[in-house]
Each structure stands twice: as structure tokens, then as C-alpha cells.
Amino acid sequence: MELHNNIPMFILLVFMIMITSNGGAAANVPAIIVFGDSSVDAGNNNFIPTIARSNFQPYGRDFEGGVATGRFSNGRIPTDFISEAFGLKQFVPAYLDPKYNITDFATGVTFASAATGYDNATSDVLSVIPLWKQLEYYKEYQQKLMTYVGETKAHEIISESLYIMSLGTNDFLENYYTMPGGRESEYTPQQYQNFLASIAGNFIRNLYATGARKISLGGLPPMGCLPLERTTNIVGGNDCVASYNDVALEFNDKLRNLAINLNKELPGIRLVFSNPYYILLYMIKKPSTFGFQSTSVACCGTGMFEMGYACSRGDRFSCSDATKYVFWDAFHPTERTNSIVADYVVKHVLAQFLK
């Protein structure tokens, strides 16, 4: 067994405290601004023509009011918990949701789009919002914010807000390893990682140019342990796909180094690397420590392959208590898992931004 799949707890904690920062005194965070994929999409995809949606039951069954908002979980997602931990609202709203406006977005907003990635080719697979477009929406948001609170206050909010980036898994599992004749024919896995890291770096530079200073760059989870990957790993006895986990570890190292370099390059930036890999792996390998009972299959449907509309069709097979499961569908964690990951990241990485 690979060392990283059987890692002692004390080593796990050392690895997880990967904070990359220029230091300085923590300041108040007036808003949480989010970019990324389904891990942090609160419903933007409901308002674009794509099948990558979750605004139907059983999604959201444990959300406030049992509403399927478009979050890919049974309840809240990590950024909701992070927002609450910073003393802001319990839910970070989706920018494209017409129920909300700038009065709601002034303290937090997500531009994320399920099924997107760093690579534009990834967002093209299911016709979702590419990362560059999310940045354009953010610039539009800035103008609305200035109109709402005035330029001086808006600039203060922009510079003091916490910006969260969470994406990259789809670039590999939805694109690189899935699309024949695509990126896999152009790049080796390591070359593709470099390509994605370059895109991430340019995005952060562009975000910095708009006034952002406090930025959390999210790492990849142990993507070889997602129920969908385990289901299809028949030769491997339905265990985690080690090669996918290795790619996640390699890419995370590149992102961590990117954060180190950008902190040196960009004056005044406070860029941290938030890595969910080890805490998720620990939950998967030692579920009873957290009160979980199931890690290899998900709650929704049969738990082996369903997500999105397939979850809805297979709802009669869904589990009755999602708190016992690490994964909600074949690709996404349960609300409880999201809460544990968010709590760890806040305490060990983002705490420096708390006043």
C-alpha cells in the first residue's frame, strides 16, 4: 500500500498545515468571493443551458427548507460553512440567481459553475461557465458594488474580502482521462498539470489586478477515491485508483509552489494554499473516527455511479441518513463531509484572515 494511503495522524496534520503567506496582521473579512466548480457552485448552472445541474430532489433534501438550490450536495457546501465561520451569512448565493441582488452579494457571492475547470476545454464538455467568464462576472459585480456602496467603501470591500478558488478535478476526470483525442493526446499528465498551473497563476494575477489581496487557492481531493472511480476500478477490486490520487498529489504540489512564488511576485498579496486532500483521505480510510459508515459508495441512488439527473431517477434507492456517508453522490461529498473539511481549512489555513 502506498505511504500516503496509510499515513499516520501526526504526519497527516503536518502535511495539512500548508500555509503560504507573506504574513502580516489579520484583518476583518467583509465578504467571501468564490470561483470554481461544483464543489462551490450554489446554483449558477440553473440559469445556463447545461445538463450539469442539481436543482431537483433529492439534492438539497437536508438544506434549509429542503430546497434543491443547485448545490451538488444534500445540504450546504464548504463555502457556506466558511462564510458562517467568518461571521457572515450561512449561505453564499449564486451570482446568476435572480432571487438575489447586490444587497445580498455585498457580503458574499459565488461565480462558480459545476463541471468547469481551469482548462476552457473542460468547460466546453458540458457547456458551463469557464473560469475566464467567472472573472468577467466578478468585474461586473465590482461595478454594481461601487454603485451600491460608493467607490471608497467598494474598494475597501474588494481589498479585504476573502477570495476562494476551488476547481481542477474536472480537468482530469471529465476532460483529460475521458475525452478521446483531447488533452491526453497533447500532454503527458505532468505536462497537463503544468498547463493547468499556468492558467491558475494567470487567473490569480488577473484577480490581483482587480484589487483582490486575500486569496485561498484550493487543492485537489483524493479523486481516485470518488465512488464513481472506485466503481469502475474493477481490476483493482473497487479500491481507490492510486494513479489518480498520485496525479492529485503532484498537482497539489505544483499549486503549493505556485502560491509560494506568487507571494514573492505580487506585493501585498496574501495567497494561501488550502488542501482538502489529506483530511478527505483520512475520512475515507478511518471513517469510524468521524462517525461515518460508508466511504466506497454514496448516499444517492445505488451510490456507485449516480450524480445529477441520474440521482433523481435513482432516488428510491437513496440512503435514509446522509450523515453516515462521506459522499452524497458518486462525485460530491455530503453536507457533513463539507462541514468537516471547511472547519479544518478554516482552523488551519484561513484562521489568519480572522480578526
N, C-alpha and C positions, 0 to 999 in steps of 0.2 A: 504493500500500500504506500502511496506517495506520502511524504512527510506532511505536506500541507493539508492532507485529508485526515490526519490523526494528530493534530497539533495540540500540545498541552495548553492549558488555560493561561498560564503565566506568559508563555510565548505569544499566544493569541493577543493578549492585551497589549503587549509591547508593540506588536506589528500594527495593531489597530490605531494606536495613538500616533498617526502620521499627520502632524500639523505643520503646515508650511506657511510661515508668516513673517512679515517684517517686524512684527511686534507692535508696541505702542499701546496706549490705554484704550480699553474697550469703550465704545460709545453706544448710546441708545439706538435701537433699530426701529425706524418708524413704519417700515413696510417690508414684506417678503415678495420678491420678484422672481418668477420661475420660468425656466426654459427647459424643454426636454421632450420626453416620450410618454408612453402610457404610465410609467411609474409616477408621473406628476401631472398628468392631464386630468383636469377636473370637469371636462365636458366640451372642450373646444371642437372635438370631432363631430359632435352632434349637429354642428352648423356648417359642415362642409360635405360635399358628395363623396363619401367613402364608406366602405363596409367595416372599417376599423372603429366600431362603436360599442358602447356598453350601457346605453341609456334605456335599458329594459331589464325586467326581472330575469334571474334572481340577483343581478348586480344591485348593490345598494340596499339589500334587504335589512342590513343592520345599521344603515345610515340613519341620521335623524329623520323621522317620519317615514322610513322605509323607502325613500326616494332613490330611484336609479338616475343619478346625476350625469353619468358618463365617466365616472371614476371606475377604473378596472379593479374593483375590489368589492367585498361585501359591505364595506363601510368607508372609513376615511383612509387617505393616502399619506405618505410621510410628511409632505409639506404642510398638510393640515395640522399635524401634531407639532411640527417645528414652529409654525405660526403661533399656536397656542402657547408653546413654551416661551416664546418671546413676548408674551403678554398681549398679543394681537388677537385677531378673531380665530374661531375654531375651524373655519373653512376658508381656504384660499380660492376665490371664484375664478371661473374661466373667462378670459377676455372677450370671447365671441358670444357669450351667453347674453341675450338681450334683457334678461331679468336684472342684470347689473349695469351700473354706470360708474362714472369716475368717483362718485362719492364712496362707492364700495371698493374700487380699485386703489384708492389713495393709500390704503393700509395693506394692500397685498393683491397680487394678480398672477395668474399663470397663463403663459402663452403656449404651453406645451401641447403637443399633438401626438396621440397614440400612433405607433408604427413608424415614427420618424427616426432619424439618426443624424450623425454628423454628415454623412455622405448624401448628397442630393439624390443619388440613385436609389437610396433606401426609401426616402420619402415618396419616390415615384412608384414604388411597388404597389402601394395601396392608395395612392393619390392623397397624401396627407400634407400637413404644413411643414415645409423644410425649415431648417434652422435659420437660414438667412431671412426667411419671411417672418419668423418669430421676432427677429431683431427689428424688422421694419414695423411690425405691430407695436413693439416696445417704443420706438421713436414716435409713433403716432400717439401712444399713451402719454409720453412726456409732454407733448403739446397740449393734450387735454388736461394734464395735471397743472401745467402753468396757467391755463385759463381758469382752472378751478381754485387754486390756492395762491396764485401770483408767482412771478418768476423767482423771487428770493426764496420763498418757502419751498417751491418745487425743486430748486437746486439743492436745498438742504436735504429734502427727502431723497432725492436721487443719489446724493453722495453718501448718505448714512444708511440707506436700505441694504438689506442682505439679498444678494443675487444667487440663486441656486440653479445649478445645471445638473441634470440627471438624464443621461442618454448614452447610447453606444451599443447596447445589447442587440438591438435590431440590425445594426450594421453587419453583425456577424451571423446571427441566427435567421434573420429574414432575408438578408441580402447575400453576403459573401458565401455562406455554405449552402445556400438554397437556390439561387438563380443560375441556371446553366448558361455558360458562355459569358458570364458577367465579370464581376470583380475578381473572382477566383482565377480566371484566365489571364488577368492583367497583373495581379500581385501575388506574392507569397503571403502567408499570414503575417509575417513580420513587416513586410513592406506595406501591407494594408493598414497595420497598426500605426506605422509612421505617417501614412497618408491621413488617417483619421486624427492623429495627434496634432498634425499640422493645421487641420481645419479647426480643431478645438482652440489652438493657440491664436489663430487669426480671429476667431469669434470673440475670444476674451479681449484681445487688443481693440477690436471694434466696440465692444461693450464698455471698455475702459474709456475710449474716446468720447462716449456719450455722457460720461460723468460717474459711472459705477466704480466703486472702490473696494467694497467688501463682497468677495465672490467665493462661493463654495463650488468646487469642481468635483462632481461625483464620479466614483469609480464603478466598475462593472461588478455584478454579483457573481457567485459561482454558477455561471449559466449552464454548465454541464449537468447541474443537479435539478434543473427545472423539470417538473413532471413530464412535460412533452418530450424532452430529450431522453429521460430515463425510459419512457415507454418505448421509444424507437431504438433504444440500445439493447436489442435482443441478444446479440452476440456477447455483450458484456454483462449479461444476467440482470438487465434493468438497473444497473448501478449508475452512478454519476458518470458522465462522459469526461474522462480525465483530460483528453486533448482540448476540449472546450474550456475546462477550468484553467488549464495551463495558459491558454490564449488570454483569458480574463486577467490572470496574474501578470502576464507580460505587458498587456496594455495598461493595466493599473500602474505598473512601474513607470511606464512612459508618461502617463498623466501626472504622477507624483513629481517626476523630474521636470516636466513642463511647468508645474506650479513653482518649483524652486527657481527655475530660470526666469519666469515672468515676474516673480517678486523682485528679482535683481534688475530686470529690464525696465519695469514700469514704476516710476516714482509715486509713492503714496498708496499703491495697491496693497490690499491685504487679501491675498488669494490663498485659500486653504484647500487641501485635498481631503474629501470626505469619502472614505472607503467602506462600502457595505459588505465587502467580500467575507471577511472573517467572522463577523457576528452572524451572518446568514448561514455560513458553513457550520458554525458551532451549533446553531439551532437544528440544522439538518442532521448533524452527527450525534448530538446529545439532546434530542427533543424533550426527554423527560425533565431535564434541568429547567425547562421553561413551561412545563405542563402540557406540551404537545404530545399527540399520539400518532399523528400521521405526517410523514415527510415526503414519501415517494409518490403519493397520489394527492390530488387536490380535492377540495370540498365539492366543487361544482360538477354536476353530471357524474360520469364514471370516475372523474378525476385524473384520467390518463392523457386525454388529448383535447378536451373541450376548452374553448375560450370564445368570447364574443357571442355571435348568434348560436353557435353550437352549444354554449352553456344554457341558453334559453330553451333550446329544443330538448336538452337532456336534463332539465331541471328536476323532473320527478325522481332522478337518481341521486340528487344532491344530498349532502350530509345535513344533519339537523343542527349541529353545533360547530360553527366555523372556528371557534376559539381553540379547538383541538387540532387544527390543521395549520401547518406552516404556509401552505399555498391555497389560495382561493380558486383559481382556475389553473390550467396547465402551464401558465406563463407568469402569473401575478400572485403576490403574497396576499394573505388575509389582512384584515384591519389590525388584528392583534400583532402579527409579524411586523407590519408597518410601524406600529406604535413602539415596539421594542427597538427596531433599527433606528427610528427617529430619536428616541430617547438616548441611545448610545452615542449617536453622532452629535447631538446637542451637548451632552455632558463632556465628551472627549475631544471634540473638534470645534464646534460652533460656540462653546461657552465663552470664548474670548470676546465675542461680539455682544455678550450680555452686559448690561451696565452694572 
